[in-house]
C-alpha cells in the first residue's frame, strides 16, 4: 500500500494508553498467572538477587549496589549489565503492587531503592560495574559495556514505581542519571556523539518523558535514535581510541554494525537484522516516539520493519531470532525449529513494539501479534510452577541433541533455575504484572479493547467489564457503565481467525444480533462497522448495556510459506491464539514418524489432572509410519493408526525431558 494511502486509512485521533493502574485483570487464564508471579516468582527472584538460593546461578546483583554504596566490602560479580536484573525486578514488583498491594514488599523495595540512591555518584552516574571495578573507564565503551542499557531499565523501573506508589525517590535518582547522560551526549559543541551498544535507554527516556512531561527526555531519546547509523564506524573508532575491549582479546578488526543496527539510519533501515532484542527495543522506542510526535516519517520506518518481521522472520509461536550466532535475526524465511534462538526477551519486546504501533494506527494486525506473543512464546519462557526459565524457546526438541551437541547447545530441553545472563526471568515478571496496560486505549471519541482478557477497565468514558474464558472458549461479554451522557464508540478487536459472517459467530448488543458488515450498516440498536480488525459500535450507552462477541473455537491447520524449508510438507495446529505442540510423553517415541491426516478431526478437551490441569488439549486420530528397523531399506514404511495428543506450546517441558515438535509432517 502506498504510504499516503496508509496515512489516510489510519486513525486520525490521538490514542492514549489506559494504564495498568486503571485495569484489573480477573481472567481465569491470566489472573492465576499474575498471582503465581506475585506470590511465587517475585519472592523467588528477590532471593536469587540476594544470593539466598545456593542451588541456582549466583546473582550478587543487589550486593553489587551495596558495595557501590559503601555499605559493604567486596568485588563486583556478574555480567557488566548485572544492574539491569535489579531494575527489571523492581519494575515487575512495582506493577505487582498495583495488582495486589503488599506493604512488606513495598518496604523491601524502598530499602533497595535507598541503597541505589546511595550508590549514585555526585554527578548522577549510576553503574555498579564501573563504580566498583573500573571507575577510570566510565562511558569509554558504549559498544560492549551496557551503561546506557542499565540506565534505561532503571528509568523504566522508576516510572513504574512512581505509578504504583506515588513515591519519587527512584524517579529523582533516574532524572539525575538522565541529566548526566544529556550533559555528556548530543550534537552540541563539546558533547560526545555517542550511541548505546544495546538499545534500551531510548525506551527509558521516553518513560521518563511520559511520567514527568519534561521534553528534554523525549528529545534525548530522539537524539539516540536518529544518531544511530549516521556514522557506521562510530563503535570501531571508539574501540581504536580507547585501546581495549571488555569481551575477549583486543583486536583492531572492523565490527559488524548490523549486530546492533548501526549500519544505517533508522529511516533507511527496511529489514530487521542483527541482535533481535536490541532491534526490537529500538523499534519500540521508534514507535513510541512516532505516536507521541505524530511523526509520519518515523511511523513509516516502523511499519516497514514491522512488515519485514511478520512476513519473513517471525516464528508461528511468536519467537524472534532464528540465528544463535549473535542471538540474531537470520535471512528472510530462515526459521530453523530445533536450532531456533527465539529468546524470551525478544518476544516480550515484540509485545512492546506492537503496543506502541497501536497508539499510532489502530490496526488488528498489531493486536493479533501482541496476542500471539502473550499466549505462546513469552510465557513458554517460564515453567508452570514459576521457578525455572527458558532463555531460548525452540520449536523442536530432541533429547541427547538439544542442549548438548554443537549448534544445539543453546536450545535446552529443560528449563534451568537461573542464568549467569538472567535478562529473561525478570523481564517476564514485568510483562505479566503490567498486562493491564496492553488491554485498552482510548481517543476523544473511542474506547478500544485490544485483548479478549477478563478484566475491569476504568476508561475516561466508561467502566467496562469483560467476562470470558478465552483462550479456551470463543465468547466475551462486555458490560458498559458509561460515565458520560454523550454517545461514543466502543471498538473491539476481532482476532484475525474469527469470521463473523460464518455460522456460529455473531455480535450482539443487549441480546440483539447486529451486523458488522463493511461498509457501515445501521440496525435498530447501533451503528456498527468493521475496520482493520476492529468492530466499531457507536451509540449513547446506558448503564448495564452488554455486547457479546461469540465464535466457534475450531482447531486450525497452519502451513508455512514454501520458502521456509524446514517446514515444507509440515503442518502446525492452532486453536484460538494458542499454538499447539506434540511431546513424546503423550505420543511415544519418534515424533518424526507421526503424520497429521489430511482430513483432521481433532477433539478438544480440558485436562483434568497433573501439571497441565485446566489446559485445553487436542486429541486426534493420526498415522504412525513404521519402518523395518534397518538404517536404510528399500521397503517403504507402513502406515499404522495412532491416537495423537497435542498440548499448548507454552506448557511444553513441564513433564520431564522428552521430544517436542510444533511442525508435524502431514499425510501425503
C-alpha positions as CSV (number, residue, x, y, z in Angstrom):
1,X,0.0,0.0,0.0
2,X,1.3,3.5,-0.8
3,X,2.4,5.5,2.2
4,X,0.0,8.3,1.7
5,X,-2.9,5.8,1.3
6,X,-1.8,4.1,4.6
7,X,-1.8,7.5,6.3
8,X,-5.3,8.3,5.0
9,X,-6.6,4.9,6.4
10,X,-5.1,5.4,9.8
11,X,-6.8,6.6,13.0
12,X,-6.6,10.4,13.0
13,X,-7.2,11.0,16.7
14,X,-4.6,10.9,19.3
15,X,-4.6,7.5,21.0
16,X,-3.9,7.3,24.8
17,X,-2.9,4.2,26.8
18,X,-5.2,3.1,29.6
19,X,-2.6,2.4,32.2
20,X,-2.2,-0.7,34.4
21,X,-3.5,1.2,37.5
22,X,-6.9,1.5,35.8
23,X,-7.2,-2.1,34.7
24,X,-7.9,-5.1,37.0
25,X,-7.4,-8.5,35.5
26,X,-10.0,-11.1,36.6
27,X,-9.4,-13.6,33.8
28,X,-9.3,-17.3,34.6
29,X,-6.2,-17.7,32.5
30,X,-4.2,-14.6,33.3
31,X,-5.2,-13.8,36.9
32,X,-3.8,-17.1,38.3
33,X,-0.6,-16.4,36.3
34,X,-0.4,-12.9,37.8
35,X,-0.9,-14.4,41.3
36,X,1.7,-17.0,40.7
37,X,4.2,-14.4,39.6
38,X,3.3,-12.2,42.6
39,X,3.2,-15.0,45.2
40,X,6.0,-17.3,43.9
41,X,8.1,-15.7,41.2
42,X,8.8,-12.3,42.6
43,X,9.8,-13.6,46.1
44,X,11.9,-16.3,44.4
45,X,13.7,-13.8,42.2
46,X,14.2,-11.5,45.1
47,X,16.0,-14.3,46.9
48,X,18.1,-15.1,43.8
49,X,19.1,-11.4,43.5
50,X,20.2,-11.6,47.2
51,X,22.1,-14.8,46.7
52,X,19.8,-16.7,49.1
53,X,19.2,-19.7,46.9
54,X,22.5,-21.6,46.7
55,X,21.4,-24.2,44.1
56,X,21.0,-21.7,41.3
57,X,23.4,-19.5,39.4
58,X,24.8,-16.8,41.7
59,X,23.5,-13.3,41.0
60,X,25.1,-10.9,43.5
61,X,23.2,-8.1,41.8
62,X,21.9,-6.4,45.0
63,X,25.2,-6.9,46.8
64,X,26.9,-5.0,43.9
65,X,24.7,-2.0,44.8
66,X,25.6,-2.3,48.5
67,X,29.3,-2.4,47.6
68,X,28.9,0.6,45.3
69,X,27.1,2.5,48.0
70,X,29.9,1.8,50.5
71,X,27.6,-0.3,52.7
72,X,29.6,-3.5,52.1
73,X,33.1,-4.6,51.1
74,X,33.8,-6.8,48.2
75,X,34.3,-7.1,44.5
76,X,31.8,-6.7,41.6
77,X,30.4,-10.0,40.5
78,X,28.4,-10.9,37.4
79,X,27.8,-9.6,33.9
80,X,28.7,-6.0,33.1
81,X,24.9,-5.4,32.8
82,X,24.0,-7.1,36.2
83,X,22.3,-3.9,37.4
84,X,19.6,-4.4,34.9
85,X,18.3,-7.6,36.7
86,X,17.6,-5.5,39.7
87,X,15.9,-2.8,37.7
88,X,13.6,-5.2,35.8
89,X,12.7,-6.9,39.1
90,X,11.9,-3.6,40.6
91,X,9.7,-2.7,37.7
92,X,7.9,-6.0,37.8
93,X,7.4,-5.8,41.5
94,X,6.1,-2.2,41.2
95,X,3.4,-3.4,38.8
96,X,2.6,-6.2,41.2
97,X,1.8,-3.6,43.9
98,X,-0.9,-2.3,41.5
99,X,-2.3,-5.8,41.1
100,X,-2.0,-6.8,44.7
101,X,-0.8,-4.2,47.3
102,X,1.8,-5.6,49.6
103,X,3.2,-3.3,52.3
104,X,6.0,-5.6,53.2
105,X,7.2,-6.0,49.6
106,X,6.9,-2.2,49.2
107,X,9.1,-1.7,52.3
108,X,11.7,-4.1,51.0
109,X,11.7,-2.3,47.6
110,X,12.1,1.0,49.4
111,X,15.2,-0.4,51.2
112,X,16.7,-1.4,47.8
113,X,15.9,2.0,46.3
114,X,17.7,3.6,49.3
115,X,20.8,1.5,48.5
116,X,20.6,2.5,44.8
117,X,20.3,6.2,45.8
118,X,23.4,5.9,48.0
119,X,25.3,4.2,45.2
120,X,24.6,7.0,42.8
121,X,27.6,9.3,42.2
122,X,27.6,13.0,42.8
123,X,27.4,13.8,39.1
124,X,24.4,11.4,38.6
125,X,26.4,8.5,37.3
126,X,25.0,5.1,38.3
127,X,26.5,1.8,37.2
128,X,27.9,-0.6,39.8
129,X,30.4,-2.3,37.5
130,X,32.3,0.9,36.8
131,X,31.8,2.4,40.2
132,X,33.3,-0.7,41.9
133,X,35.7,-2.1,39.3
134,X,36.8,0.4,36.6
135,X,35.8,3.9,37.5
136,X,38.5,5.3,35.2
137,X,36.7,3.7,32.2
138,X,33.3,5.2,32.6
139,X,31.5,5.9,29.3
140,X,34.5,4.7,27.2
141,X,33.0,1.5,25.9
142,X,29.4,2.1,24.9
143,X,29.6,-0.7,22.4
144,X,30.0,-3.5,24.9
145,X,29.5,-2.2,28.4
146,X,25.8,-1.5,28.7
147,X,25.9,1.6,30.9
148,X,23.1,3.2,28.9
149,X,21.2,-0.1,28.7
150,X,21.2,-0.4,32.5
151,X,20.3,3.3,32.8
152,X,17.2,2.8,30.6
153,X,16.0,-0.2,32.6
154,X,16.4,1.8,35.9
155,X,14.3,4.7,34.3
156,X,11.6,2.2,33.4
157,X,11.6,0.9,37.0
158,X,11.4,4.4,38.4
159,X,8.4,5.3,36.2
160,X,6.6,2.1,37.2
161,X,7.3,2.6,41.0
162,X,6.0,6.1,40.8
163,X,2.9,5.0,39.0
164,X,2.3,2.3,41.6
165,X,3.1,4.2,44.8
166,X,3.5,7.9,44.0
167,X,7.0,7.8,45.6
168,X,9.6,9.9,43.9
169,X,12.9,8.8,45.3
170,X,13.9,6.4,42.5
171,X,12.3,8.8,39.9
172,X,14.6,11.6,41.1
173,X,17.6,9.2,41.0
174,X,16.9,8.4,37.4
175,X,16.3,12.0,36.5
176,X,19.7,12.9,37.8
177,X,21.1,9.9,35.8
178,X,19.3,11.1,32.7
179,X,20.6,14.6,33.2
180,X,24.1,13.2,33.4
181,X,23.6,11.4,30.1
182,X,22.1,14.6,28.5
183,X,25.1,16.6,29.7
184,X,27.6,14.2,28.0
185,X,25.9,13.1,24.7
186,X,24.4,15.1,21.9
187,X,25.1,17.3,18.9
188,X,26.1,20.4,20.8
189,X,29.6,21.6,20.9
190,X,31.7,19.8,23.5
191,X,29.4,16.8,23.7
192,X,30.1,13.3,22.5
193,X,28.2,11.9,19.5
194,X,27.7,8.6,21.2
195,X,25.0,5.9,20.9
196,X,24.3,2.9,23.1
197,X,25.6,-0.5,22.0
198,X,22.5,-2.1,23.3
199,X,19.3,-0.1,22.8
200,X,17.1,0.4,25.8
201,X,17.8,3.9,27.2
202,X,15.6,5.3,24.4
203,X,12.6,3.4,26.0
204,X,13.6,4.6,29.4
205,X,14.0,8.2,28.4
206,X,10.5,8.1,26.8
207,X,9.1,6.6,30.0
208,X,10.6,9.5,32.0
209,X,9.0,11.9,29.5
210,X,5.6,10.3,29.8
211,X,5.9,10.4,33.6
212,X,7.4,13.9,34.1
213,X,6.3,15.7,31.0
214,X,9.8,17.0,30.6
215,X,10.6,17.5,26.9
216,X,14.4,17.1,27.4
217,X,14.0,13.4,28.0
218,X,12.0,12.9,24.8
219,X,14.5,14.9,22.9
220,X,17.4,12.9,24.2
221,X,15.6,9.7,23.1
222,X,15.2,11.1,19.6
223,X,18.9,12.0,19.6
224,X,19.9,8.4,20.3
225,X,17.6,7.1,17.7
226,X,18.5,9.5,15.0
227,X,22.2,9.5,15.6
228,X,22.4,5.7,15.1
229,X,23.7,4.9,11.6
230,X,24.9,8.4,10.8
231,X,28.5,7.2,11.4
232,X,28.6,3.4,11.0
233,X,32.2,3.4,12.1
234,X,31.5,5.1,15.5
235,X,31.9,1.9,17.6
236,X,35.1,1.0,15.7
237,X,36.5,4.5,16.2
238,X,35.5,4.3,19.9
239,X,37.4,1.0,20.2
240,X,40.6,2.3,18.5
241,X,40.5,5.4,20.7
242,X,40.3,3.5,24.0
243,X,42.7,0.7,23.1
244,X,40.9,-2.0,25.0
245,X,37.7,-4.1,24.9
246,X,35.5,-5.8,27.5
247,X,34.7,-9.1,25.8
248,X,37.7,-11.2,24.5
249,X,41.1,-10.1,23.4
250,X,41.6,-6.7,22.0
251,X,41.5,-6.6,18.2
252,X,41.5,-3.9,15.5
253,X,39.1,-5.8,13.3
254,X,36.2,-3.9,11.9
255,X,32.9,-4.5,13.8
256,X,29.7,-5.9,12.3
257,X,27.5,-2.9,13.0
258,X,24.4,-4.7,11.7
259,X,24.6,-6.6,15.0
260,X,23.3,-3.5,16.8
261,X,21.5,-1.9,13.9
262,X,24.1,0.9,13.5
263,X,24.7,0.2,9.8
264,X,22.1,2.7,8.5
265,X,20.0,5.5,10.0
266,X,16.6,4.4,11.4
267,X,14.9,6.0,8.3
268,X,17.0,3.9,5.9
269,X,16.5,0.5,7.6
270,X,13.9,-1.7,6.0
271,X,15.0,-5.2,7.2
272,X,15.2,-6.5,10.8
273,X,18.8,-7.6,11.2
274,X,21.2,-8.3,14.0
275,X,20.6,-9.0,17.7
276,X,16.8,-9.4,17.9
277,X,16.3,-7.8,21.4
278,X,18.4,-4.8,20.5
279,X,16.5,-4.3,17.3
280,X,13.0,-4.7,18.9
281,X,13.9,-2.4,21.8
282,X,14.9,0.2,19.2
283,X,11.7,-0.3,17.2
284,X,9.7,0.0,20.5
285,X,11.2,3.4,21.1
286,X,10.8,4.5,17.5
287,X,7.1,3.6,17.5
288,X,6.5,5.3,20.9
289,X,8.2,8.5,19.6
290,X,6.2,8.3,16.3
291,X,3.0,8.2,18.3
292,X,4.0,11.0,20.7
293,X,5.1,13.4,18.0
294,X,2.7,12.2,15.3
295,X,5.8,11.7,13.2
296,X,4.7,10.2,9.9
297,X,8.2,9.6,8.6
298,X,9.2,7.7,11.7
299,X,5.9,5.7,11.7
300,X,6.6,4.6,8.1
301,X,10.1,3.5,9.1
302,X,8.5,1.4,11.9
303,X,5.9,0.0,9.5
304,X,8.5,-1.2,7.0
305,X,10.4,-3.0,9.7
306,X,7.2,-4.5,11.2
307,X,6.2,-5.9,7.8
308,X,9.6,-7.4,7.2
309,X,9.4,-9.2,10.6
310,X,5.9,-10.6,10.4
311,X,6.1,-11.6,6.7
312,X,9.6,-13.1,6.8
313,X,11.2,-13.5,10.2
314,X,8.5,-14.5,12.8
315,X,8.0,-18.0,14.1
316,X,4.5,-19.3,14.3
317,X,4.8,-19.2,18.1
318,X,5.9,-15.5,18.0
319,X,9.5,-16.4,18.5
320,X,12.1,-14.0,17.0
321,X,15.7,-14.7,16.1
322,X,16.4,-17.8,14.1
323,X,20.2,-17.4,14.3
324,X,22.0,-18.5,17.5
325,X,25.2,-16.7,16.4
326,X,24.6,-13.2,17.8
327,X,21.0,-14.1,19.1
328,X,20.0,-12.6,15.8
329,X,17.5,-12.4,13.0
330,X,18.6,-14.6,10.1
331,X,17.8,-14.0,6.4
332,X,14.2,-14.0,5.4
333,X,12.4,-17.3,5.8
334,X,15.4,-18.8,7.6
335,X,13.5,-20.2,10.6
336,X,15.0,-23.4,11.9
337,X,13.0,-25.2,14.5
338,X,15.4,-27.2,16.6
339,X,18.2,-24.5,16.3
340,X,15.9,-21.6,16.9
341,X,17.1,-18.9,19.3
342,X,13.7,-17.2,19.9
343,X,14.9,-15.5,23.1
344,X,12.1,-14.9,25.6
345,X,13.2,-11.2,25.8
346,X,12.7,-10.8,22.1
347,X,9.0,-12.0,22.2
348,X,8.4,-9.7,25.2
349,X,9.9,-6.8,23.2
350,X,7.6,-7.6,20.3
351,X,4.7,-7.1,22.7
352,X,6.1,-3.6,23.4
353,X,6.6,-2.8,19.7
354,X,3.0,-3.9,18.9
355,X,1.6,-2.0,21.8
356,X,3.1,1.3,20.6
357,X,2.2,0.7,17.0
358,X,-1.4,0.5,18.1
359,X,-1.0,4.0,19.6
360,X,-0.4,5.4,16.1
361,X,-2.5,3.1,14.0
362,X,-5.4,1.1,15.5
363,X,-5.0,-2.0,13.3
364,X,-5.8,-5.6,14.3
365,X,-2.6,-6.7,12.7
366,X,-0.7,-5.3,15.7
367,X,-3.2,-6.7,18.3
368,X,-3.1,-10.1,16.6
369,X,0.7,-10.3,17.0
370,X,0.5,-9.0,20.6
371,X,-1.9,-11.8,21.4
372,X,0.3,-14.4,19.6
373,X,3.2,-13.4,21.7
374,X,1.3,-13.3,25.0
375,X,-0.2,-16.8,24.7
376,X,2.8,-18.5,23.3
377,X,6.5,-17.6,23.1
378,X,6.6,-15.2,26.1
379,X,5.0,-17.4,28.8
380,X,6.8,-20.5,27.3
381,X,9.9,-19.0,28.9
382,X,8.6,-19.8,32.4
383,X,7.9,-23.2,33.9
384,X,4.3,-23.7,35.1
385,X,5.5,-23.6,38.7
386,X,7.2,-20.3,38.1
387,X,10.6,-21.4,39.3
388,X,12.5,-22.3,36.2
389,X,13.1,-20.4,32.9
390,X,13.9,-20.8,29.3
391,X,16.2,-18.2,27.7
392,X,15.7,-19.9,24.3
393,X,12.4,-21.2,23.0
394,X,12.9,-23.8,20.2
395,X,10.1,-25.3,18.2
396,X,11.6,-28.7,18.2
397,X,13.5,-30.6,20.8
398,X,15.4,-33.9,20.6
399,X,16.9,-35.3,23.9
400,X,20.5,-36.1,23.5
401,X,20.9,-33.5,20.8
402,X,19.2,-30.3,22.1
403,X,21.3,-28.5,24.7
404,X,24.2,-30.9,24.1
405,X,25.6,-31.1,20.6
406,X,27.4,-28.2,18.8
407,X,24.9,-25.9,17.2
408,X,22.2,-27.0,19.5
409,X,23.7,-26.2,22.9
410,X,21.7,-23.0,23.3
411,X,18.3,-24.8,22.8
412,X,17.8,-26.6,26.1
413,X,15.3,-29.4,26.7
414,X,14.5,-28.5,30.3
415,X,14.3,-25.1,32.0
416,X,17.2,-24.1,34.3
417,X,16.6,-22.4,37.6
418,X,18.6,-19.2,36.7
419,X,21.2,-17.9,34.4
420,X,24.5,-16.0,34.6
421,X,22.9,-13.8,32.0
422,X,19.5,-13.6,33.6
423,X,17.8,-11.0,31.4
424,X,14.7,-13.0,30.6
425,X,13.2,-14.1,34.1
426,X,12.7,-10.5,35.4
427,X,11.6,-9.4,32.0
428,X,8.8,-11.9,32.2
429,X,7.6,-10.6,35.6
430,X,7.4,-7.1,34.4
431,X,5.3,-8.2,31.4
432,X,2.9,-10.3,33.3
433,X,2.3,-7.9,36.2
434,X,1.8,-4.9,33.7
435,X,-0.6,-6.9,31.5
436,X,-3.4,-4.4,32.1
437,X,-1.7,-1.6,30.1
438,X,-1.9,-3.6,26.9
439,X,-5.6,-4.2,27.0
440,X,-7.3,-0.8,26.4
441,X,-6.6,2.6,24.9
442,X,-8.8,5.5,24.0
443,X,-9.2,8.7,22.0
444,X,-11.5,11.6,22.4
445,X,-14.3,9.7,20.6
446,X,-13.5,6.0,21.0
447,X,-12.6,3.3,23.6
448,X,-10.5,0.5,22.1
449,X,-10.4,-3.0,23.6
450,X,-7.3,-4.8,22.2
451,X,-7.2,-8.1,24.1
452,X,-10.0,-10.5,25.0
453,X,-8.9,-10.8,28.6
454,X,-11.3,-10.9,31.6
455,X,-10.9,-7.6,33.3
456,X,-12.5,-4.3,34.5
457,X,-11.1,-1.2,32.9
458,X,-11.8,2.4,34.2
459,X,-11.6,4.4,31.0
460,X,-12.4,8.1,30.8
461,X,-15.8,7.4,29.1
462,X,-16.9,4.2,30.8
463,X,-16.2,1.4,33.2
464,X,-16.0,-1.7,31.1
465,X,-16.1,-5.2,32.4
466,X,-15.1,-8.2,30.3
467,X,-16.2,-11.7,31.2
468,X,-14.6,-14.5,29.2
469,X,-12.9,-17.9,29.3
470,X,-10.8,-17.1,26.3
471,X,-8.5,-18.6,25.0
472,X,-10.3,-21.8,25.7
473,X,-13.8,-20.6,24.8
474,X,-14.9,-18.3,22.0
475,X,-17.1,-15.8,23.8
476,X,-16.6,-12.5,25.6
477,X,-19.3,-10.4,27.3
478,X,-18.6,-6.7,27.6
479,X,-20.7,-4.8,30.2
480,X,-20.7,-1.0,29.8
481,X,-21.2,1.5,32.7
482,X,-20.9,4.9,30.9
483,X,-19.5,8.0,32.6
484,X,-21.0,10.4,30.1
485,X,-24.4,11.1,28.6
486,X,-22.9,11.7,25.2
487,X,-22.6,8.9,22.6
488,X,-19.2,7.4,22.0
489,X,-17.7,4.5,20.0
490,X,-16.6,1.2,21.6
491,X,-14.2,-0.6,19.3
492,X,-13.4,-4.3,19.9
493,X,-10.6,-6.2,18.4
494,X,-11.8,-9.2,16.4
495,X,-9.0,-11.8,16.1
496,X,-7.8,-12.5,12.6
497,X,-9.2,-16.0,12.6
498,X,-12.8,-15.0,13.5
499,X,-15.2,-14.5,10.6
500,X,-18.4,-13.0,11.9
501,X,-20.3,-14.0,8.7
502,X,-19.8,-17.7,9.4
503,X,-22.3,-19.9,11.1
504,X,-22.0,-19.9,14.9
505,X,-20.3,-16.5,15.0
506,X,-22.2,-13.4,16.0
507,X,-22.1,-10.0,17.7
508,X,-25.0,-8.8,19.8
509,X,-25.9,-5.7,21.8
510,X,-28.4,-6.2,24.6
511,X,-29.3,-9.6,23.1
512,X,-30.0,-8.3,19.6
513,X,-27.6,-9.5,16.9
514,X,-26.1,-6.7,14.9
515,X,-24.4,-6.7,11.5
516,X,-20.7,-6.0,11.4
517,X,-20.5,-5.9,7.6
518,X,-18.3,-3.4,5.9
519,X,-19.3,-0.9,4.7
520,X,-21.3,0.6,7.6
521,X,-24.8,-0.8,8.1
522,X,-27.5,0.5,10.5
523,X,-29.7,-1.6,12.7
524,X,-32.3,-0.8,15.3
525,X,-29.9,-0.5,18.2
526,X,-26.5,0.6,17.0
527,X,-24.2,2.0,14.3
528,X,-21.8,-0.9,13.5
529,X,-18.9,-1.4,11.1
530,X,-15.6,-3.2,10.8
531,X,-12.3,-1.5,10.0
532,X,-8.9,-3.1,10.1
533,X,-9.7,-5.9,12.5
534,X,-11.9,-3.9,14.9
535,X,-15.7,-3.8,15.1
536,X,-16.8,-0.2,15.9
537,X,-20.1,0.2,17.9
538,X,-21.3,3.8,18.2
539,X,-24.3,4.8,20.3
540,X,-25.4,6.5,23.5
541,X,-24.6,3.9,26.0
542,X,-26.7,3.1,29.1
543,X,-25.7,1.5,32.4
544,X,-25.6,-2.3,32.1
545,X,-25.5,-2.4,28.3
546,X,-23.9,-5.6,27.1
547,X,-22.0,-6.5,24.0
548,X,-21.5,-10.2,23.3
549,X,-18.9,-11.5,20.8
550,X,-19.3,-15.2,20.2
551,X,-17.5,-17.5,17.8
552,X,-16.6,-21.2,17.5
553,X,-13.2,-22.3,18.6
554,X,-12.1,-24.6,15.9
555,X,-8.7,-26.4,15.5
556,X,-7.0,-24.9,12.5
557,X,-4.2,-26.2,10.3
558,X,-1.5,-23.7,9.5
559,X,1.0,-24.1,6.7
560,X,4.3,-22.3,6.3
561,X,5.5,-20.3,3.2
562,X,7.3,-22.7,0.9
563,X,10.5,-20.6,1.3
564,X,10.6,-21.9,4.9
565,X,12.5,-25.0,4.0
566,X,12.3,-26.6,7.5
567,X,8.5,-26.6,7.4
568,X,7.9,-27.9,3.9
569,X,5.4,-30.8,4.0
570,X,4.5,-29.9,7.6
571,X,1.5,-28.5,9.4
572,X,1.1,-26.8,12.7
573,X,-2.1,-26.7,14.8
574,X,-3.7,-23.7,16.4
575,X,-6.9,-23.2,18.4
576,X,-7.8,-19.6,19.1
577,X,-4.5,-17.8,19.7
578,X,-2.8,-20.9,21.1
579,X,-0.1,-22.8,19.1
580,X,0.0,-26.5,19.9
581,X,2.9,-28.9,20.0
582,X,3.4,-32.7,20.4
583,X,5.5,-34.2,23.1
584,X,6.9,-37.7,23.4
585,X,5.3,-38.2,26.8
586,X,1.9,-38.3,25.2
587,X,2.7,-39.8,21.8
588,X,5.6,-42.2,22.3
589,X,9.0,-42.2,20.6
590,X,9.8,-40.9,17.2
591,X,7.5,-37.9,16.8
592,X,9.0,-37.6,13.3
593,X,7.3,-40.8,12.3
594,X,3.8,-39.4,13.0
595,X,1.6,-37.8,10.4
596,X,-1.3,-35.4,10.7
597,X,-4.1,-36.6,8.5
598,X,-5.3,-34.5,5.6
599,X,-8.9,-34.6,7.0
600,X,-8.2,-33.6,10.5
601,X,-10.9,-34.3,13.1
602,X,-9.4,-33.1,16.4
603,X,-11.3,-33.2,19.7
604,X,-10.7,-30.5,22.3
605,X,-10.8,-31.4,26.0
606,X,-9.9,-30.0,29.3
607,X,-7.0,-31.8,31.1
608,X,-8.3,-32.9,34.4
609,X,-5.2,-33.6,36.4
610,X,-1.4,-33.3,36.6
611,X,0.7,-30.2,35.8
612,X,-1.4,-29.5,32.7
613,X,-4.7,-29.4,34.6
614,X,-7.1,-26.8,33.3
615,X,-5.4,-26.6,29.9
616,X,-7.3,-27.5,26.7
617,X,-5.6,-30.3,24.9
618,X,-6.2,-31.8,21.5
619,X,-6.8,-35.5,20.7
620,X,-7.0,-36.8,17.1
621,X,-6.6,-39.9,15.0
622,X,-3.3,-39.8,13.2
623,X,-0.8,-42.1,11.5
624,X,2.5,-43.6,12.6
625,X,4.9,-44.7,9.9
626,X,6.6,-47.9,10.9
627,X,9.9,-48.9,9.2
628,X,12.0,-52.1,9.0
629,X,14.4,-51.1,11.8
630,X,17.4,-51.0,9.4
631,X,19.3,-47.8,9.0
632,X,18.4,-47.8,5.3
633,X,15.9,-50.0,3.5
634,X,14.2,-50.3,0.1
635,X,11.0,-51.2,1.7
636,X,8.7,-48.2,2.3
637,X,7.4,-47.6,5.9
638,X,3.9,-48.9,6.5
639,X,1.1,-46.8,8.0
640,X,-0.4,-47.6,11.4
641,X,-3.3,-45.9,13.1
642,X,-2.3,-43.8,16.1
643,X,-4.1,-41.6,18.5
644,X,-2.2,-38.3,18.8
645,X,-2.3,-35.7,21.6
646,X,-1.2,-32.1,21.4
647,X,-0.7,-29.6,24.2
648,X,-0.3,-25.8,24.3
649,X,3.2,-24.9,23.2
650,X,3.7,-22.6,26.2
651,X,3.3,-25.7,28.5
652,X,5.9,-27.9,27.0
653,X,8.9,-29.2,29.0
654,X,6.9,-29.4,32.3
655,X,6.8,-33.3,32.4
656,X,10.5,-34.2,32.1
657,X,12.9,-34.3,29.2
658,X,11.3,-35.7,26.0
659,X,10.8,-35.0,22.4
660,X,8.8,-32.0,21.3
661,X,7.7,-30.7,17.9
662,X,5.4,-27.9,16.7
663,X,5.6,-28.6,13.0
664,X,4.4,-32.1,12.2
665,X,4.6,-33.9,8.8
666,X,1.3,-34.1,7.1
667,X,-0.1,-37.2,5.5
668,X,0.9,-37.3,1.8
